Amino acid sequence: MKYTIIFAAFCSLSLALEPSSPLSRRRTFSITAASIAAISRPSVAVEPYPFEARDRKSNQGAIIREDYWYLVGKVPPRQLSGPLKADDPQWNAFGSCTSNAVTGNSCTYVSLKQRAPAYSKYSFALSYGAKEYAKLGQLLQQRIALSPTDETLWDEAREYLVTPMKSIPPAIIDAELKGVLFATAMTTSPNFPGPTRELLVARFYMNEAHYASQQMLAAVEKRDIVRAIQAWEFGKDSWNSYFQIVNRSIVPKVGEKFEQIV
Ligand SMILES: *[C@@H]1O[C@H](CO)[C@@H](O)[C@H](O)[C@H]1NC(C)=O
């Protein structure tokens, strides 16, 4: 039984990739090695695709245009590898900022009274979206990659990404907009005019996640499993970066921090 699965994985993926290039031979090898290493959870390794290096076209089609890239002109890393340094202004419109060991800079402090209700309003949609995102990744990597000719699996993948007519958006798409709203509530201090760096970077990552889901849908419609998995990986990096930023504002009195998507 085990060998049948490995063999099926090897065959279907070899077919899906061009057999002639050395790159695809390497991919095929890593796919098979991964299947042998974790037979209960075979997963497909693909080379990352640099979606982050695209022409952003003034953020047309983004969820929110004013993000870090648009306003500052720099592209944050594809994946944050540590907490973002928070703003530390010395002055705001009303005078000098003070510093407190517990609450930090008074000009950027966001009260628990503001954070706790925002968390109860949005956290369910966000963690539900993240769970669905992880399920979509498993569908792509563990099921479609092994049977890329099964149309019902492709339809299933599409349902995660398309809003049906006259209906509410699926959890992943819904979470993208809620992620923008949640970040605003968690990082906008009444004491500091204008968006903070954290907010702009959080918006940037939600725009990236949105682009990833659009690219994934395009790949699903073309039945391109490699590109669909690459887009999924890109969106995973964006979501995890976003969660790192908002995690900082989620202290125990606010709620539980968001777990990484794996
Ligand atoms: C959020 O914080 C928790 C607790 O520190 C951590 O376990 C989790 O991995 C963090 N999430 C992300 C996406 O970094």
The ligand as an ORCA input file, in Angstrom:
! r2SCAN-3c Opt
* xyz 0 1
  C       2.239     34.631     17.828
  O       2.736     34.518     19.139
  C       2.712     33.213     19.702
  C       3.190     33.322     21.145
  O       4.380     34.031     21.240
  C       3.576     32.269     18.880
  O       3.485     30.967     19.394
  C       3.090     32.294     17.442
  O       3.932     31.501     16.648
  C       3.064     33.719     16.931
  N       2.501     33.701     15.587
  C       3.219     34.024     14.518
  C       2.500     33.969     13.236
  O       4.396     34.341     14.566
*
